[in-house]
Amino acid sequence: MVTNRHNVQLSYKDQKYVGYQWDGMKVDGYCNDSDYFELSFTGHTVRYAIPANPAEDVLVLELPNESVQFRRKRRPGEDPNKRTETFAPVILGVERLAGDKDLKRIAPGSQVLLPSYSENYDRSSERPVMRGGIVSSDPESNYQTDEQEAARRVLFQAHSVAGASGGPVYALMDGMGVLLGVNAGHLTGKEPKIGTIHSGFSYCFKAVCIREVIDAFPDVSRLQTLA
């Protein structure tokens, strides 16, 4: 499972969380229109790894060896004892992670899509919402501002907001979506009489960061544990 490091290690982004510990964690959501699934980390020691560059806000968790619990969202008048017999989540294969060859074919102006559970996600069915925009920096370059440390980033023009951290950023290439990277934050600007505002630019850490971490899992020395 891929997310931002700051979503799991809260002090990574904000020192006020130094000393805090996780009380619990689970993965849940909908698929197949009405099938709800849930995977709990309770009682498991979970292994995770991060990129070699600590400035790259990416973390990959190894899911626990636990059965996925699932049920259907009941429709009005449906028998409450009815059980779902099949479960088909969409799993993104590593071949869909944008590599160096893909980054040569994705250009500034290419469309990006960001599904996320940001502040305005759909409460009626607990589903994410989709935002869209365009690639703004050269994907072959590693975008960086004066305030940022060197890292493998891509800038895009789309509004990343609270709750969207850790979500996938897809780029359309030859009519197919590839995972450009992990959404990590946005840039701000200042306006007279208004103050700090969203600049309209957001950024992700490239999918090659994810691949590096996945490849690190056989190397025990690179792994850490989350109790």
N, C-alpha and C positions, 0 to 999 in steps of 0.2 A: 504494500500500500504506500502510495507516494503523497507527501504533503510538504509544507514548509517546516523547517526546523523550529521556527518561532512558535508554531502551533503546539509543539510537544515540549520543547524546552523553553518555557515562558521567559526565563531570564536572558535568553539569547538576544532578544530585542529590547527588553525593558528590565533594568536592574532592580526595579522595585519587587520583582518576583523571585529574587535570590532566596533560597531556602524553602520555597514552595515545593510540594510533592503532589503527584497525581493521586486522585482518589479513585478514579475509574475511567474507563474508556470503552467505547463500542463503535462499531460501524453499522449504519443502517440506511435504508432507503427503499425506493420503489423500483420495480421493473415489470415488464409485461403488463403495463397499464394499471394493474391492481394488486400485484404480488409485493408484499412488504417483507424485507429480509433484515435480519439483525445478527451481528457477530460480536460477542462479548470477549473482552480481554481479561475479565475478572479471573483471578487465580492463576494467571500465566505470567511467566517471565518472558518478555518479548525482546527479541534481538532487533537492533537497527544499525544503520550505517549512514554516514554523511560524506560529502565530497572531501577530497584532500584539502581543498581551499576553504577555510572556515567562513569566508565572505559569501560563499554560495549557499543561500538559504534553502537547502533541499534536504529532506530526510526520508529514508525508505524503511518502513517497518516490515518485519516478517510476520505475516498473519499467524495467529496461534492455531495449533492442530485441534480445531474444535469444529463441531458440526454447525453449519449455518442454520439458524432457526428462521422459518418463514411462515407467513400466513397471508391470507388475502384481506384486502380492504373490503369490508362487507358492503354490498349494494342494498338499497332499501328493499325490505321484504325477503332478503336471501336467508336461507337456512343457516343459522349460526354454527351448526355442527359440520358444515361442509369443509373439506380439507383440500388444499392445493396439492395436486399430484406431480406437477412438473415445475421446475425452476430453471430459468435460463438467463442469468445475468450476462451483461455485455462485458467481456474482458479484453482489454487492450493489449495486444501482443507487442513484444519488443521491436518487431519489424516496423511498427507504426511510430516509433520514436524518431524524430527528425535527426538524421546524422549529418556529417560534414557534406556529403554529396547533396543531400536535400537542401541544405542551407545555401548552396550555390544556385539553386533553382527558385528559391523564395526571395522575392525582392521587396524593397520599400513600396508600399501600395497594395501588396497582397492582402487579401481579407483574412482576418482572424476572428474566431468565435470563442466566447468565454462562458461556459455554463458554470453556475456557482450558486451557493446558498448565501448570497449576500442579503443585506437588510430587507430587501423587498421580494424574498422568495415566496413561492405559492403556498400559503398556509392551508388552503382547502385540501390539498393532497400531499403536503410536505415534499413538493417537487422543486428542483432548482429552476432558475430563470436564465435566459440566454442574453448575453450582451455581445455586441459586435464592434469591429473597428478595422484598422489597417496597420500593417507593419510600418514602423516609422524609421528605424535604424537599419543599417545594412546587416542582415543576419549573419554574414561571415565575420563581421567585426564584433567585438565585445563592448557593448555600450557602457559608458561610465560618465558620471557627472564629477564635478570637483569634489563633492562631499563623499562620493562612494569609493569603496575599495575596488581594485581590479577583480573582475569576475566575469564569467560567461553569461552575459545578459543580452536580451533583445528588448528594445523599446517599441511600444505600440501605442496607437492613438485609440484609446477606449477607457471608459471609466471603471477602474477597479475601486471598489469601496469596501467598507468594513464587512467582514464575513466571506469575502471572496478569496482570501488568502488560501493557498494550497490547491486551488482549482486548476484544471487543465486549460491550456491556451492552444487551440487548434489553428493551424494555418491551412488554407485551401491551396492545393498544388495539383494541377492537372485534373481538377474536378474531384479530388479526394482529399480528405482531411488527414493531416499528420500532426502528431503532438509536438508543437514548437517548444513548449516548456511548461514550467510550473509558475503560475501567477504568484507574485510576491509582494507587490505594493504599487504605489503611484507617486508621482512627483507633484510637488506643490509650488505655487507661485504666490505673489502678494499683489493686492490691488489697493490703491489709496482709498481710505474711508471704509474698506471692507475687511482687509487683513488677509490672512492665509486662505487660499482657495485651491481647489483641485486644478492642476494645470491642463488636464485633459490627456496627459500622457501617463501610461503605466508601464510596468516592465515585468518580464519573466526571466527565470534562469533556464538556460537551454536544456533540452532533453538529453544532451550528451552528459550533463551532470547526473541525470537519473541513471543512464546506462553505466556510467563509471561506478556508481554506488551498487547497482545490481551485480555487476561483475566482482565487487569486493566481497560479496557474501561468502564465497568459499574461503576467503582469507580471514581466519578467526581473529587475527591481530587487529583488523579494521573494525570489528564489531563491538558494539556496546549493548548493554541490557537495560531494559525499562521494566522495573518490578511492578 
